[in-house]
Amino acid sequence: MKFISLTTMIMSAAVLVAAGGPCNTPGNWACGNLQDYIGGKAFLYFCSSSGYVMNIQDCSCATCCSVTHGGVGPGGTKSCK
């Protein structure tokens, strides 16, 4: 029988949520932060019209992500440093 550590399972779940998991801002960019994904640093992601994460950009620190007006249309900006 093969044993998998709880830490490995939690990290895998965090990555699944971050990459391809459901999101609640369809058609917009948003910032995320998961303690078990890239060491708790922020990431920028796009939520598809069907409500799933389509694109992820990893940021360099926990507060290095910014999105205004969903990152789309007039006045919409996004930044991930």
All heavy atoms as TSV, in Angstrom:
chain	resi	resn	atom	element	x	y	z
A	1	MET	N	N	0.842	-1.173	0.000
A	1	MET	CA	C	0.000	0.000	0.000
A	1	MET	C	C	0.891	1.243	0.000
A	1	MET	O	O	1.846	1.324	0.753
A	1	MET	CB	C	-0.906	-0.029	1.227
A	1	MET	CG	C	-1.815	1.136	1.334
A	1	MET	SD	S	-2.678	1.065	2.914
A	1	MET	CE	C	-4.331	1.179	2.363
A	2	LYS	N	N	0.556	2.194	-0.830
A	2	LYS	CA	C	1.352	3.417	-0.942
A	2	LYS	C	C	0.715	4.524	-0.110
A	2	LYS	O	O	-0.489	4.761	-0.190
A	2	LYS	CB	C	1.426	3.831	-2.400
A	2	LYS	CG	C	2.320	5.009	-2.646
A	2	LYS	CD	C	2.427	5.317	-4.124
A	2	LYS	CE	C	3.350	6.468	-4.363
A	2	LYS	NZ	N	3.468	6.807	-5.769
A	3	PHE	N	N	1.524	5.197	0.685
A	3	PHE	CA	C	1.030	6.286	1.517
A	3	PHE	C	C	1.458	7.622	0.937
A	3	PHE	O	O	2.591	7.789	0.512
A	3	PHE	CB	C	1.561	6.154	2.950
A	3	PHE	CG	C	1.011	4.963	3.663
A	3	PHE	CD1	C	1.728	3.783	3.729
A	3	PHE	CD2	C	-0.237	5.027	4.258
A	3	PHE	CE1	C	1.216	2.681	4.379
A	3	PHE	CE2	C	-0.759	3.929	4.909
A	3	PHE	CZ	C	-0.033	2.744	4.968
A	4	ILE	N	N	0.545	8.572	0.930
A	4	ILE	CA	C	0.826	9.926	0.463
A	4	ILE	C	C	0.612	10.861	1.646
A	4	ILE	O	O	-0.410	10.792	2.325
A	4	ILE	CB	C	-0.108	10.321	-0.702
A	4	ILE	CG1	C	0.094	9.364	-1.873
A	4	ILE	CG2	C	0.131	11.756	-1.125
A	4	ILE	CD1	C	-0.901	9.557	-2.994
A	5	SER	N	N	1.562	11.725	1.887
A	5	SER	CA	C	1.459	12.606	3.050
A	5	SER	C	C	0.327	13.613	2.878
A	5	SER	O	O	-0.048	13.995	1.771
A	5	SER	CB	C	2.778	13.347	3.289
A	5	SER	OG	O	2.933	14.379	2.356
A	6	LEU	N	N	-0.215	14.034	3.997
A	6	LEU	CA	C	-1.283	15.031	3.996
A	6	LEU	C	C	-0.782	16.345	3.398
A	6	LEU	O	O	-1.512	17.012	2.663
A	6	LEU	CB	C	-1.776	15.253	5.430
A	6	LEU	CG	C	-2.928	16.237	5.610
A	6	LEU	CD1	C	-4.135	15.804	4.781
A	6	LEU	CD2	C	-3.301	16.344	7.074
A	7	THR	N	N	0.461	16.708	3.649
A	7	THR	CA	C	1.039	17.931	3.081
A	7	THR	C	C	1.029	17.882	1.562
A	7	THR	O	O	0.647	18.852	0.909
A	7	THR	CB	C	2.485	18.131	3.581
A	7	THR	OG1	O	2.479	18.172	5.001
A	7	THR	CG2	C	3.084	19.401	3.027
A	8	THR	N	N	1.408	16.743	0.996
A	8	THR	CA	C	1.404	16.594	-0.464
A	8	THR	C	C	-0.002	16.739	-1.014
A	8	THR	O	O	-0.225	17.390	-2.032
A	8	THR	CB	C	1.993	15.224	-0.862
A	8	THR	OG1	O	3.317	15.149	-0.359
A	8	THR	CG2	C	2.000	15.043	-2.371
A	9	MET	N	N	-0.974	16.149	-0.329
A	9	MET	CA	C	-2.363	16.230	-0.795
A	9	MET	C	C	-2.876	17.660	-0.744
A	9	MET	O	O	-3.544	18.122	-1.657
A	9	MET	CB	C	-3.246	15.306	0.040
A	9	MET	CG	C	-2.982	13.847	-0.252
A	9	MET	SD	S	-3.849	12.630	0.759
A	9	MET	CE	C	-5.275	13.423	1.354
A	10	ILE	N	N	-2.559	18.393	0.325
A	10	ILE	CA	C	-3.012	19.774	0.454
A	10	ILE	C	C	-2.372	20.648	-0.610
A	10	ILE	O	O	-3.036	21.466	-1.242
A	10	ILE	CB	C	-2.723	20.313	1.869
A	10	ILE	CG1	C	-3.617	19.594	2.885
A	10	ILE	CG2	C	-2.905	21.822	1.946
A	10	ILE	CD1	C	-3.252	19.852	4.320
A	11	MET	N	N	-1.061	20.477	-0.847
A	11	MET	CA	C	-0.384	21.269	-1.874
A	11	MET	C	C	-0.959	20.965	-3.245
A	11	MET	O	O	-1.173	21.875	-4.051
A	11	MET	CB	C	1.118	21.014	-1.834
A	11	MET	CG	C	1.790	21.622	-0.618
A	11	MET	SD	S	3.546	21.328	-0.553
A	11	MET	CE	C	4.089	22.270	-1.954
A	12	SER	N	N	-1.257	19.717	-3.534
A	12	SER	CA	C	-1.833	19.351	-4.817
A	12	SER	C	C	-3.203	19.988	-4.987
A	12	SER	O	O	-3.550	20.471	-6.063
A	12	SER	CB	C	-1.952	17.834	-4.934
A	12	SER	OG	O	-0.678	17.248	-4.911
A	13	ALA	N	N	-3.996	19.997	-3.930
A	13	ALA	CA	C	-5.323	20.613	-4.002
A	13	ALA	C	C	-5.212	22.115	-4.262
A	13	ALA	O	O	-5.970	22.676	-5.048
A	13	ALA	CB	C	-6.085	20.354	-2.705
A	14	ALA	N	N	-4.236	22.772	-3.630
A	14	ALA	CA	C	-4.051	24.210	-3.835
A	14	ALA	C	C	-3.684	24.513	-5.277
A	14	ALA	O	O	-4.186	25.458	-5.876
A	14	ALA	CB	C	-2.966	24.740	-2.888
A	15	VAL	N	N	-2.817	23.712	-5.854
A	15	VAL	CA	C	-2.413	23.934	-7.244
A	15	VAL	C	C	-3.579	23.672	-8.183
A	15	VAL	O	O	-3.793	24.402	-9.143
A	15	VAL	CB	C	-1.193	23.061	-7.599
A	15	VAL	CG1	C	-0.898	23.121	-9.086
A	15	VAL	CG2	C	0.014	23.521	-6.805
A	16	LEU	N	N	-4.390	22.651	-7.915
A	16	LEU	CA	C	-5.554	22.382	-8.756
A	16	LEU	C	C	-6.534	23.544	-8.730
A	16	LEU	O	O	-7.104	23.917	-9.752
A	16	LEU	CB	C	-6.261	21.097	-8.305
A	16	LEU	CG	C	-5.571	19.801	-8.660
A	16	LEU	CD1	C	-6.324	18.627	-8.050
A	16	LEU	CD2	C	-5.483	19.635	-10.160
A	17	VAL	N	N	-6.748	24.117	-7.567
A	17	VAL	CA	C	-7.646	25.269	-7.471
A	17	VAL	C	C	-7.066	26.438	-8.247
A	17	VAL	O	O	-7.762	27.143	-8.971
A	17	VAL	CB	C	-7.877	25.663	-5.996
A	17	VAL	CG1	C	-8.545	27.016	-5.886
A	17	VAL	CG2	C	-8.720	24.592	-5.309
A	18	ALA	N	N	-5.746	26.653	-8.112
A	18	ALA	CA	C	-5.110	27.783	-8.784
A	18	ALA	C	C	-5.093	27.603	-10.300
A	18	ALA	O	O	-5.275	28.560	-11.041
A	18	ALA	CB	C	-3.686	27.960	-8.271
A	19	ALA	N	N	-4.887	26.400	-10.780
A	19	ALA	CA	C	-4.757	26.159	-12.219
A	19	ALA	C	C	-5.932	25.330	-12.721
A	19	ALA	O	O	-5.941	24.122	-12.613
A	19	ALA	CB	C	-3.450	25.436	-12.500
A	20	GLY	N	N	-6.929	25.989	-13.243
A	20	GLY	CA	C	-8.056	25.289	-13.841
A	20	GLY	C	C	-9.240	25.101	-12.933
A	20	GLY	O	O	-10.249	24.533	-13.341
A	21	GLY	N	N	-9.146	25.568	-11.722
A	21	GLY	CA	C	-10.262	25.435	-10.792
A	21	GLY	C	C	-11.320	26.499	-11.029
A	21	GLY	O	O	-11.166	27.388	-11.862
A	22	PRO	N	N	-12.410	26.399	-10.311
A	22	PRO	CA	C	-13.487	27.376	-10.470
A	22	PRO	C	C	-13.098	28.747	-9.915
A	22	PRO	O	O	-12.254	28.855	-9.035
A	22	PRO	CB	C	-14.630	26.769	-9.663
A	22	PRO	CG	C	-13.982	25.865	-8.687
A	22	PRO	CD	C	-12.711	25.375	-9.332
A	23	CYS	N	N	-13.706	29.789	-10.455
A	23	CYS	CA	C	-13.493	31.149	-9.967
A	23	CYS	C	C	-14.826	31.889	-9.993
A	23	CYS	O	O	-15.775	31.464	-10.651
A	23	CYS	CB	C	-12.426	31.865	-10.791
A	23	CYS	SG	S	-12.692	31.812	-12.573
A	24	ASN	N	N	-14.902	33.012	-9.301
A	24	ASN	CA	C	-16.183	33.694	-9.149
A	24	ASN	C	C	-16.254	35.076	-9.797
A	24	ASN	O	O	-17.127	35.855	-9.464
A	24	ASN	CB	C	-16.553	33.789	-7.668
A	24	ASN	CG	C	-15.532	34.558	-6.865
A	24	ASN	OD1	O	-14.556	35.047	-7.409
A	24	ASN	ND2	N	-15.752	34.660	-5.571
A	25	THR	N	N	-15.337	35.377	-10.718
A	25	THR	CA	C	-15.357	36.674	-11.406
A	25	THR	C	C	-15.288	36.454	-12.921
A	25	THR	O	O	-14.331	36.885	-13.560
A	25	THR	CB	C	-14.190	37.561	-10.936
A	25	THR	OG1	O	-12.963	36.850	-11.164
A	25	THR	CG2	C	-14.305	37.932	-9.476
A	26	PRO	N	N	-16.271	35.771	-13.531
A	26	PRO	CA	C	-16.202	35.447	-14.963
A	26	PRO	C	C	-15.935	36.667	-15.849
A	26	PRO	O	O	-16.530	37.729	-15.656
A	26	PRO	CB	C	-17.576	34.859	-15.257
A	26	PRO	CG	C	-18.058	34.331	-13.951
A	26	PRO	CD	C	-17.511	35.292	-12.932
A	27	GLY	N	N	-14.994	36.484	-16.790
A	27	GLY	CA	C	-14.656	37.538	-17.739
A	27	GLY	C	C	-13.729	38.603	-17.195
A	27	GLY	O	O	-13.526	39.638	-17.822
A	28	ASN	N	N	-13.167	38.372	-16.026
A	28	ASN	CA	C	-12.313	39.366	-15.378
A	28	ASN	C	C	-11.016	38.757	-14.881
A	28	ASN	O	O	-10.908	37.555	-14.676
A	28	ASN	CB	C	-13.036	39.984	-14.174
A	28	ASN	CG	C	-14.169	40.875	-14.587
A	28	ASN	OD1	O	-13.952	41.975	-15.050
A	28	ASN	ND2	N	-15.383	40.381	-14.416
A	29	TRP	N	N	-10.036	39.633	-14.659
A	29	TRP	CA	C	-8.787	39.269	-14.008
A	29	TRP	C	C	-8.979	39.444	-12.513
A	29	TRP	O	O	-9.777	40.274	-12.072
A	29	TRP	CB	C	-7.655	40.171	-14.489
A	29	TRP	CG	C	-7.237	39.896	-15.892
A	29	TRP	CD1	C	-7.736	40.466	-17.023
A	29	TRP	CD2	C	-6.240	38.976	-16.321
A	29	TRP	NE1	N	-7.116	39.948	-18.126
A	29	TRP	CE2	C	-6.192	39.037	-17.725
A	29	TRP	CE3	C	-5.386	38.106	-15.653
A	29	TRP	CZ2	C	-5.320	38.256	-18.477
A	29	TRP	CZ3	C	-4.509	37.328	-16.397
A	29	TRP	CH2	C	-4.480	37.407	-17.790
A	30	ALA	N	N	-8.244	38.697	-11.713
A	30	ALA	CA	C	-8.308	38.824	-10.257
A	30	ALA	C	C	-6.972	38.391	-9.659
A	30	ALA	O	O	-6.161	37.749	-10.322
A	30	ALA	CB	C	-9.438	37.972	-9.697
A	31	CYS	N	N	-6.770	38.747	-8.412
A	31	CYS	CA	C	-5.579	38.338	-7.676
A	31	CYS	C	C	-5.951	37.222	-6.716
A	31	CYS	O	O	-7.049	37.200	-6.171
A	31	CYS	CB	C	-5.022	39.510	-6.874
A	31	CYS	SG	S	-4.388	40.847	-7.897
A	32	GLY	N	N	-5.026	36.314	-6.527
A	32	GLY	CA	C	-5.231	35.233	-5.586
A	32	GLY	C	C	-4.021	35.082	-4.692
A	32	GLY	O	O	-2.949	35.608	-4.976
A	33	ASN	N	N	-4.211	34.347	-3.601
A	33	ASN	CA	C	-3.125	34.096	-2.669
A	33	ASN	C	C	-3.475	32.835	-1.898
A	33	ASN	O	O	-4.460	32.808	-1.179
A	33	ASN	CB	C	-2.974	35.289	-1.724
A	33	ASN	CG	C	-1.782	35.153	-0.816
A	33	ASN	OD1	O	-1.704	34.229	-0.040
A	33	ASN	ND2	N	-0.863	36.091	-0.922
A	34	LEU	N	N	-2.688	31.792	-2.097
A	34	LEU	CA	C	-2.869	30.530	-1.377
A	34	LEU	C	C	-1.568	30.196	-0.668
A	34	LEU	O	O	-0.509	30.176	-1.292
A	34	LEU	CB	C	-3.222	29.395	-2.357
A	34	LEU	CG	C	-4.512	29.548	-3.134
A	34	LEU	CD1	C	-4.598	28.495	-4.235
A	34	LEU	CD2	C	-5.698	29.432	-2.200
A	35	GLN	N	N	-1.641	29.946	0.609
A	35	GLN	CA	C	-0.437	29.693	1.404
A	35	GLN	C	C	0.406	28.549	0.838
A	35	GLN	O	O	1.621	28.602	0.864
A	35	GLN	CB	C	-0.815	29.405	2.855
A	35	GLN	CG	C	0.386	29.301	3.771
A	35	GLN	CD	C	1.239	30.568	3.789
A	35	GLN	OE1	O	0.718	31.672	3.822
A	35	GLN	NE2	N	2.549	30.411	3.752
A	36	ASP	N	N	-0.237	27.528	0.291
A	36	ASP	CA	C	0.492	26.363	-0.202
A	36	ASP	C	C	0.846	26.439	-1.690
A	36	ASP	O	O	1.309	25.460	-2.253
A	36	ASP	CB	C	-0.309	25.091	0.076
A	36	ASP	CG	C	-0.390	24.799	1.557
A	36	ASP	OD1	O	0.619	25.035	2.256
A	36	ASP	OD2	O	-1.444	24.353	2.023
A	37	TYR	N	N	0.590	27.561	-2.333
A	37	TYR	CA	C	0.952	27.731	-3.739
A	37	TYR	C	C	2.000	28.824	-3.826
A	37	TYR	O	O	1.759	29.943	-3.381
A	37	TYR	CB	C	-0.279	28.078	-4.579
A	37	TYR	CG	C	0.026	28.323	-6.038
A	37	TYR	CD1	C	0.426	27.277	-6.858
A	37	TYR	CD2	C	-0.071	29.585	-6.578
A	37	TYR	CE1	C	0.716	27.490	-8.190
A	37	TYR	CE2	C	0.212	29.808	-7.915
A	37	TYR	CZ	C	0.606	28.762	-8.711
A	37	TYR	OH	O	0.893	28.978	-10.034
A	38	ILE	N	N	3.138	28.565	-4.372
A	38	ILE	CA	C	4.306	29.454	-4.495
A	38	ILE	C	C	4.644	30.181	-3.190
A	38	ILE	O	O	4.971	31.354	-3.183
A	38	ILE	CB	C	4.209	30.425	-5.694
A	38	ILE	CG1	C	3.021	31.373	-5.591
A	38	ILE	CG2	C	4.223	29.666	-6.998
A	38	ILE	CD1	C	3.010	32.491	-6.647
A	39	GLY	N	N	4.532	29.464	-2.111
A	39	GLY	CA	C	4.944	29.989	-0.814
A	39	GLY	C	C	4.110	31.138	-0.289
A	39	GLY	O	O	4.595	31.964	0.467
A	40	GLY	N	N	2.853	31.226	-0.691
A	40	GLY	CA	C	1.984	32.279	-0.204
A	40	GLY	C	C	2.085	33.578	-0.978
A	40	GLY	O	O	1.435	34.563	-0.640
A	41	LYS	N	N	2.900	33.594	-2.026
A	41	LYS	CA	C	2.999	34.794	-2.860
A	41	LYS	C	C	1.715	34.948	-3.676
A	41	LYS	O	O	1.015	33.978	-3.958
A	41	LYS	CB	C	4.194	34.699	-3.795
A	41	LYS	CG	C	5.519	34.664	-3.078
A	41	LYS	CD	C	6.652	34.466	-4.039
A	41	LYS	CE	C	7.967	34.284	-3.302
A	41	LYS	NZ	N	9.039	33.871	-4.213
A	42	ALA	N	N	1.426	36.159	-4.077
A	42	ALA	CA	C	0.222	36.437	-4.865
A	42	ALA	C	C	0.365	35.917	-6.291
A	42	ALA	O	O	1.478	35.688	-6.772
A	42	ALA	CB	C	-0.037	37.941	-4.888
A	43	PHE	N	N	-0.767	35.743	-6.945
A	43	PHE	CA	C	-0.775	35.408	-8.361
A	43	PHE	C	C	-1.946	36.110	-9.026
A	43	PHE	O	O	-2.951	36.429	-8.393
A	43	PHE	CB	C	-0.820	33.885	-8.593
A	43	PHE	CG	C	-1.998	33.189	-7.953
A	43	PHE	CD1	C	-3.187	32.993	-8.649
A	43	PHE	CD2	C	-1.895	32.714	-6.660
A	43	PHE	CE1	C	-4.255	32.339	-8.060
A	43	PHE	CE2	C	-2.962	32.052	-6.062
A	43	PHE	CZ	C	-4.148	31.869	-6.760
A	44	LEU	N	N	-1.782	36.401	-10.288
A	44	LEU	CA	C	-2.797	37.062	-11.108
A	44	LEU	C	C	-3.424	35.988	-11.987
A	44	LEU	O	O	-2.717	35.159	-12.547
A	44	LEU	CB	C	-2.123	38.135	-11.975
A	44	LEU	CG	C	-2.981	38.908	-12.965
A	44	LEU	CD1	C	-3.968	39.805	-12.232
A	44	LEU	CD2	C	-2.092	39.735	-13.881
A	45	TYR	N	N	-4.749	35.983	-12.101
A	45	TYR	CA	C	-5.398	34.981	-12.946
A	45	TYR	C	C	-6.597	35.560	-13.681
A	45	TYR	O	O	-7.182	36.552	-13.252
A	45	TYR	CB	C	-5.810	33.753	-12.126
A	45	TYR	CG	C	-6.907	34.018	-11.113
A	45	TYR	CD1	C	-8.244	33.832	-11.444
A	45	TYR	CD2	C	-6.599	34.435	-9.819
A	45	TYR	CE1	C	-9.260	34.072	-10.518
A	45	TYR	CE2	C	-7.590	34.657	-8.895
A	45	TYR	CZ	C	-8.914	34.477	-9.243
A	45	TYR	OH	O	-9.910	34.703	-8.335
A	46	PHE	N	N	-6.924	34.942	-14.806
A	46	PHE	CA	C	-8.102	35.332	-15.576
A	46	PHE	C	C	-9.186	34.297	-15.365
A	46	PHE	O	O	-8.939	33.093	-15.457
A	46	PHE	CB	C	-7.780	35.442	-17.072
A	46	PHE	CG	C	-8.949	35.923	-17.875
A	46	PHE	CD1	C	-9.334	37.252	-17.845
A	46	PHE	CD2	C	-9.692	35.037	-18.642
A	46	PHE	CE1	C	-10.424	37.701	-18.562
A	46	PHE	CE2	C	-10.778	35.474	-19.373
A	46	PHE	CZ	C	-11.147	36.812	-19.329
A	47	CYS	N	N	-10.381	34.753	-15.080
A	47	CYS	CA	C	-11.539	33.878	-14.889
A	47	CYS	C	C	-12.338	33.873	-16.190
A	47	CYS	O	O	-12.864	34.904	-16.614
A	47	CYS	CB	C	-12.378	34.409	-13.732
A	47	CYS	SG	S	-13.754	33.348	-13.276
A	48	SER	N	N	-12.414	32.714	-16.842
A	48	SER	CA	C	-13.104	32.608	-18.130
A	48	SER	C	C	-14.599	32.895	-17.976
A	48	SER	O	O	-15.137	32.890	-16.866
A	48	SER	CB	C	-12.919	31.205	-18.713
A	48	SER	OG	O	-13.674	30.266	-17.971
A	49	SER	N	N	-15.263	33.101	-19.093
A	49	SER	CA	C	-16.698	33.381	-19.055
A	49	SER	C	C	-17.487	32.209	-18.481
A	49	SER	O	O	-18.593	32.384	-17.965
A	49	SER	CB	C	-17.210	33.744	-20.452
A	49	SER	OG	O	-16.975	32.668	-21.334
A	50	SER	N	N	-16.906	31.008	-18.538
A	50	SER	CA	C	-17.574	29.840	-17.962
A	50	SER	C	C	-17.214	29.630	-16.485
A	50	SER	O	O	-17.667	28.681	-15.857
A	50	SER	CB	C	-17.236	28.581	-18.768
A	50	SER	OG	O	-15.849	28.367	-18.799
A	51	GLY	N	N	-16.392	30.525	-15.920
A	51	GLY	CA	C	-16.091	30.488	-14.495
A	51	GLY	C	C	-14.946	29.597	-14.073
A	51	GLY	O	O	-14.936	29.078	-12.962
A	52	TYR	N	N	-13.946	29.441	-14.961
A	52	TYR	CA	C	-12.763	28.635	-14.618
A	52	TYR	C	C	-11.482	29.427	-14.873
A	52	TYR	O	O	-11.408	30.202	-15.820
A	52	TYR	CB	C	-12.731	27.335	-15.430
A	52	TYR	CG	C	-13.795	26.379	-14.973
A	52	TYR	CD1	C	-15.035	26.358	-15.583
A	52	TYR	CD2	C	-13.563	25.520	-13.898
A	52	TYR	CE1	C	-16.036	25.499	-15.145
A	52	TYR	CE2	C	-14.553	24.660	-13.456
A	52	TYR	CZ	C	-15.779	24.651	-14.076
A	52	TYR	OH	O	-16.764	23.805	-13.636
A	53	VAL	N	N	-10.485	29.204	-14.027
A	53	VAL	CA	C	-9.198	29.879	-14.168
A	53	VAL	C	C	-8.539	29.438	-15.468
A	53	VAL	O	O	-8.393	28.247	-15.725
A	53	VAL	CB	C	-8.272	29.552	-12.975
A	53	VAL	CG1	C	-6.892	30.140	-13.182
A	53	VAL	CG2	C	-8.888	30.057	-11.673
A	54	MET	N	N	-8.164	30.421	-16.302
A	54	MET	CA	C	-7.587	30.122	-17.606
A	54	MET	C	C	-6.117	30.507	-17.730
A	54	MET	O	O	-5.408	29.967	-18.534
A	54	MET	CB	C	-8.363	30.855	-18.714
A	54	MET	CG	C	-9.800	30.409	-18.853
A	54	MET	SD	S	-9.952	28.709	-19.380
A	54	MET	CE	C	-9.272	28.780	-21.009
A	55	ASN	N	N	-5.656	31.455	-16.968
A	55	ASN	CA	C	-4.301	31.972	-17.118
A	55	ASN	C	C	-3.799	32.383	-15.745
A	55	ASN	O	O	-4.510	33.031	-15.004
A	55	ASN	CB	C	-4.336	33.172	-18.067
A	55	ASN	CG	C	-2.974	33.678	-18.435
A	55	ASN	OD1	O	-1.975	33.230	-17.903
A	55	ASN	ND2	N	-2.919	34.627	-19.329
A	56	ILE	N	N	-2.568	32.016	-15.425
A	56	ILE	CA	C	-1.994	32.388	-14.135
A	56	ILE	C	C	-0.626	33.015	-14.357
A	56	ILE	O	O	0.160	32.532	-15.151
A	56	ILE	CB	C	-1.816	31.169	-13.213
A	56	ILE	CG1	C	-3.167	30.586	-12.842
A	56	ILE	CG2	C	-1.049	31.551	-11.949
A	56	ILE	CD1	C	-3.072	29.344	-11.993
A	57	GLN	N	N	-0.392	34.113	-13.656
A	57	GLN	CA	C	0.927	34.727	-13.646
A	57	GLN	C	C	1.357	34.834	-12.191
A	57	GLN	O	O	0.671	35.458	-11.381
A	57	GLN	CB	C	0.885	36.120	-14.287
A	57	GLN	CG	C	2.231	36.798	-14.286
A	57	GLN	CD	C	2.179	38.188	-14.907
A	57	GLN	OE1	O	1.196	38.588	-15.512
A	57	GLN	NE2	N	3.238	38.940	-14.731
A	58	ASP	N	N	2.464	34.211	-11.837
A	58	ASP	CA	C	2.964	34.251	-10.470
A	58	ASP	C	C	3.626	35.591	-10.186
A	58	ASP	O	O	4.375	36.104	-11.014
A	58	ASP	CB	C	3.973	33.122	-10.239
A	58	ASP	CG	C	3.348	31.754	-10.376
A	58	ASP	OD1	O	2.112	31.634	-10.226
A	58	ASP	OD2	O	4.094	30.793	-10.623
A	59	CYS	N	N	3.353	36.149	-9.016
A	59	CYS	CA	C	3.945	37.417	-8.597
A	59	CYS	C	C	5.116	37.151	-7.646
A	59	CYS	O	O	5.291	36.034	-7.164
A	59	CYS	CB	C	2.906	38.283	-7.914
A	59	CYS	SG	S	1.439	38.622	-8.918
A	60	SER	N	N	5.885	38.187	-7.353
A	60	SER	CA	C	7.097	38.009	-6.560
A	60	SER	C	C	6.903	38.171	-5.058
A	60	SER	O	O	7.814	37.886	-4.285
A	60	SER	CB	C	8.176	38.986	-7.045
A	60	SER	OG	O	7.742	40.314	-6.868
A	61	CYS	N	N	5.734	38.637	-4.619
A	61	CYS	CA	C	5.497	38.766	-3.176
A	61	CYS	C	C	4.002	38.631	-2.884
A	61	CYS	O	O	3.174	38.623	-3.796
A	61	CYS	CB	C	6.042	40.087	-2.644
A	61	CYS	SG	S	5.074	41.538	-3.073
A	62	ALA	N	N	3.646	38.568	-1.617
A	62	ALA	CA	C	2.255	38.351	-1.217
A	62	ALA	C	C	1.344	39.525	-1.547
A	62	ALA	O	O	0.131	39.359	-1.694
A	62	ALA	CB	C	2.189	38.040	0.270
A	63	THR	N	N	1.913	40.730	-1.702
A	63	THR	CA	C	1.087	41.915	-1.970
A	63	THR	C	C	1.423	42.564	-3.310
A	63	THR	O	O	1.151	43.749	-3.517
A	63	THR	CB	C	1.272	42.954	-0.842
A	63	THR	OG1	O	2.656	43.304	-0.756
A	63	THR	CG2	C	0.795	42.413	0.490
A	64	CYS	N	N	2.013	41.806	-4.224
A	64	CYS	CA	C	2.488	42.359	-5.497
A	64	CYS	C	C	1.470	42.222	-6.635
A	64	CYS	O	O	1.848	42.307	-7.794
A	64	CYS	CB	C	3.792	41.688	-5.908
A	64	CYS	SG	S	5.152	42.057	-4.797
A	65	CYS	N	N	0.210	42.007	-6.337
A	65	CYS	CA	C	-0.814	41.860	-7.370
A	65	CYS	C	C	-1.861	42.956	-7.196
A	65	CYS	O	O	-2.273	43.259	-6.076
A	65	CYS	CB	C	-1.466	40.482	-7.261
A	65	CYS	SG	S	-2.637	40.131	-8.593
A	66	SER	N	N	-2.281	43.521	-8.314
A	66	SER	CA	C	-3.279	44.584	-8.278
A	66	SER	C	C	-4.170	44.507	-9.515
A	66	SER	O	O	-3.672	44.319	-10.629
A	66	SER	CB	C	-2.561	45.941	-8.234
A	66	SER	OG	O	-3.482	46.989	-8.380
A	67	VAL	N	N	-5.482	44.634	-9.315
A	67	VAL	CA	C	-6.435	44.636	-10.418
A	67	VAL	C	C	-7.449	45.742	-10.172
A	67	VAL	O	O	-7.973	45.886	-9.065
A	67	VAL	CB	C	-7.177	43.281	-10.540
A	67	VAL	CG1	C	-8.237	43.338	-11.621
A	67	VAL	CG2	C	-6.195	42.153	-10.818
A	68	THR	N	N	-7.705	46.553	-11.200
A	68	THR	CA	C	-8.706	47.609	-11.134
A	68	THR	C	C	-9.765	47.341	-12.191
A	68	THR	O	O	-9.428	47.055	-13.341
A	68	THR	CB	C	-8.061	48.988	-11.390
A	68	THR	OG1	O	-6.975	49.160	-10.482
A	68	THR	CG2	C	-9.053	50.108	-11.223
A	69	HIS	N	N	-11.015	47.414	-11.816
A	69	HIS	CA	C	-12.145	47.209	-12.736
A	69	HIS	C	C	-12.030	45.896	-13.510
A	69	HIS	O	O	-12.290	45.848	-14.715
A	69	HIS	CB	C	-12.295	48.387	-13.702
A	69	HIS	CG	C	-12.521	49.698	-13.027
A	69	HIS	ND1	N	-13.657	49.983	-12.314
A	69	HIS	CD2	C	-11.723	50.787	-12.929
A	69	HIS	CE1	C	-13.569	51.203	-11.817
A	69	HIS	NE2	N	-12.396	51.710	-12.169
A	70	GLY	N	N	-11.618	44.850	-12.842
A	70	GLY	CA	C	-11.516	43.542	-13.462
A	70	GLY	C	C	-10.394	43.393	-14.472
A	70	GLY	O	O	-10.278	42.370	-15.139
A	71	GLY	N	N	-9.576	44.436	-14.628
A	71	GLY	CA	C	-8.456	44.377	-15.569
A	71	GLY	C	C	-8.862	44.442	-17.024
A	71	GLY	O	O	-8.054	44.178	-17.904
A	72	VAL	N	N	-10.119	44.771	-17.285
A	72	VAL	CA	C	-10.620	44.832	-18.660
A	72	VAL	C	C	-11.364	46.149	-18.905
A	72	VAL	O	O	-11.812	46.802	-17.978
A	72	VAL	CB	C	-11.571	43.642	-18.964
A	72	VAL	CG1	C	-10.830	42.334	-18.897
A	72	VAL	CG2	C	-12.746	43.623	-18.012
A	73	GLY	N	N	-11.493	46.510	-20.154
A	73	GLY	CA	C	-12.253	47.693	-20.551
A	73	GLY	C	C	-11.603	48.991	-20.119
A	73	GLY	O	O	-10.484	49.022	-19.602
A	74	PRO	N	N	-12.321	50.115	-20.328
A	74	PRO	CA	C	-11.802	51.432	-19.960
A	74	PRO	C	C	-11.506	51.507	-18.456
A	74	PRO	O	O	-12.343	51.158	-17.634
A	74	PRO	CB	C	-12.932	52.399	-20.325
A	74	PRO	CG	C	-13.780	51.637	-21.295
A	74	PRO	CD	C	-13.642	50.187	-20.936
A	75	GLY	N	N	-10.320	51.930	-18.127
A	75	GLY	CA	C	-9.925	52.054	-16.726
A	75	GLY	C	C	-9.509	50.761	-16.068
A	75	GLY	O	O	-9.116	50.745	-14.917
A	76	GLY	N	N	-9.584	49.646	-16.793
A	76	GLY	CA	C	-9.188	48.362	-16.238
A	76	GLY	C	C	-7.687	48.180	-16.306
A	76	GLY	O	O	-7.088	48.328	-17.381
A	77	THR	N	N	-7.078	47.887	-15.186
A	77	THR	CA	C	-5.633	47.650	-15.151
A	77	THR	C	C	-5.352	46.383	-14.349
A	77	THR	O	O	-6.145	45.975	-13.508
A	77	THR	CB	C	-4.875	48.825	-14.493
A	77	THR	OG1	O	-5.291	48.948	-13.141
A	77	THR	CG2	C	-5.120	50.121	-15.242
A	78	LYS	N	N	-4.186	45.787	-14.615
A	78	LYS	CA	C	-3.738	44.634	-13.841
A	78	LYS	C	C	-2.229	44.691	-13.735
A	78	LYS	O	O	-1.555	45.138	-14.645
A	78	LYS	CB	C	-4.216	43.333	-14.473
A	78	LYS	CG	C	-3.743	43.097	-15.873
A	78	LYS	CD	C	-4.421	41.875	-16.473
A	78	LYS	CE	C	-3.932	41.531	-17.846
A	78	LYS	NZ	N	-4.092	42.540	-18.854
A	79	SER	N	N	-1.711	44.251	-12.603
A	79	SER	CA	C	-0.276	44.272	-12.389
A	79	SER	C	C	0.116	43.115	-11.478
A	79	SER	O	O	-0.566	42.813	-10.510
A	79	SER	CB	C	0.120	45.582	-11.733
A	79	SER	OG	O	1.478	45.580	-11.349
A	80	CYS	N	N	1.209	42.473	-11.829
A	80	CYS	CA	C	1.764	41.390	-11.025
A	80	CYS	C	C	3.271	41.543	-11.080
A	80	CYS	O	O	3.889	41.270	-12.103
A	80	CYS	CB	C	1.324	40.042	-11.588
A	80	CYS	SG	S	1.846	38.617	-10.642
A	81	LYS	N	N	3.854	42.044	-10.018
A	81	LYS	CA	C	5.291	42.325	-10.004
A	81	LYS	C	C	6.063	41.178	-9.423
A	81	LYS	O	O	5.592	40.384	-8.686
A	81	LYS	CB	C	5.560	43.596	-9.195
A	81	LYS	CG	C	4.860	44.787	-9.795
A	81	LYS	CD	C	5.057	45.976	-8.908
A	81	LYS	CE	C	4.283	47.160	-9.486
A	81	LYS	NZ	N	4.281	48.308	-8.658
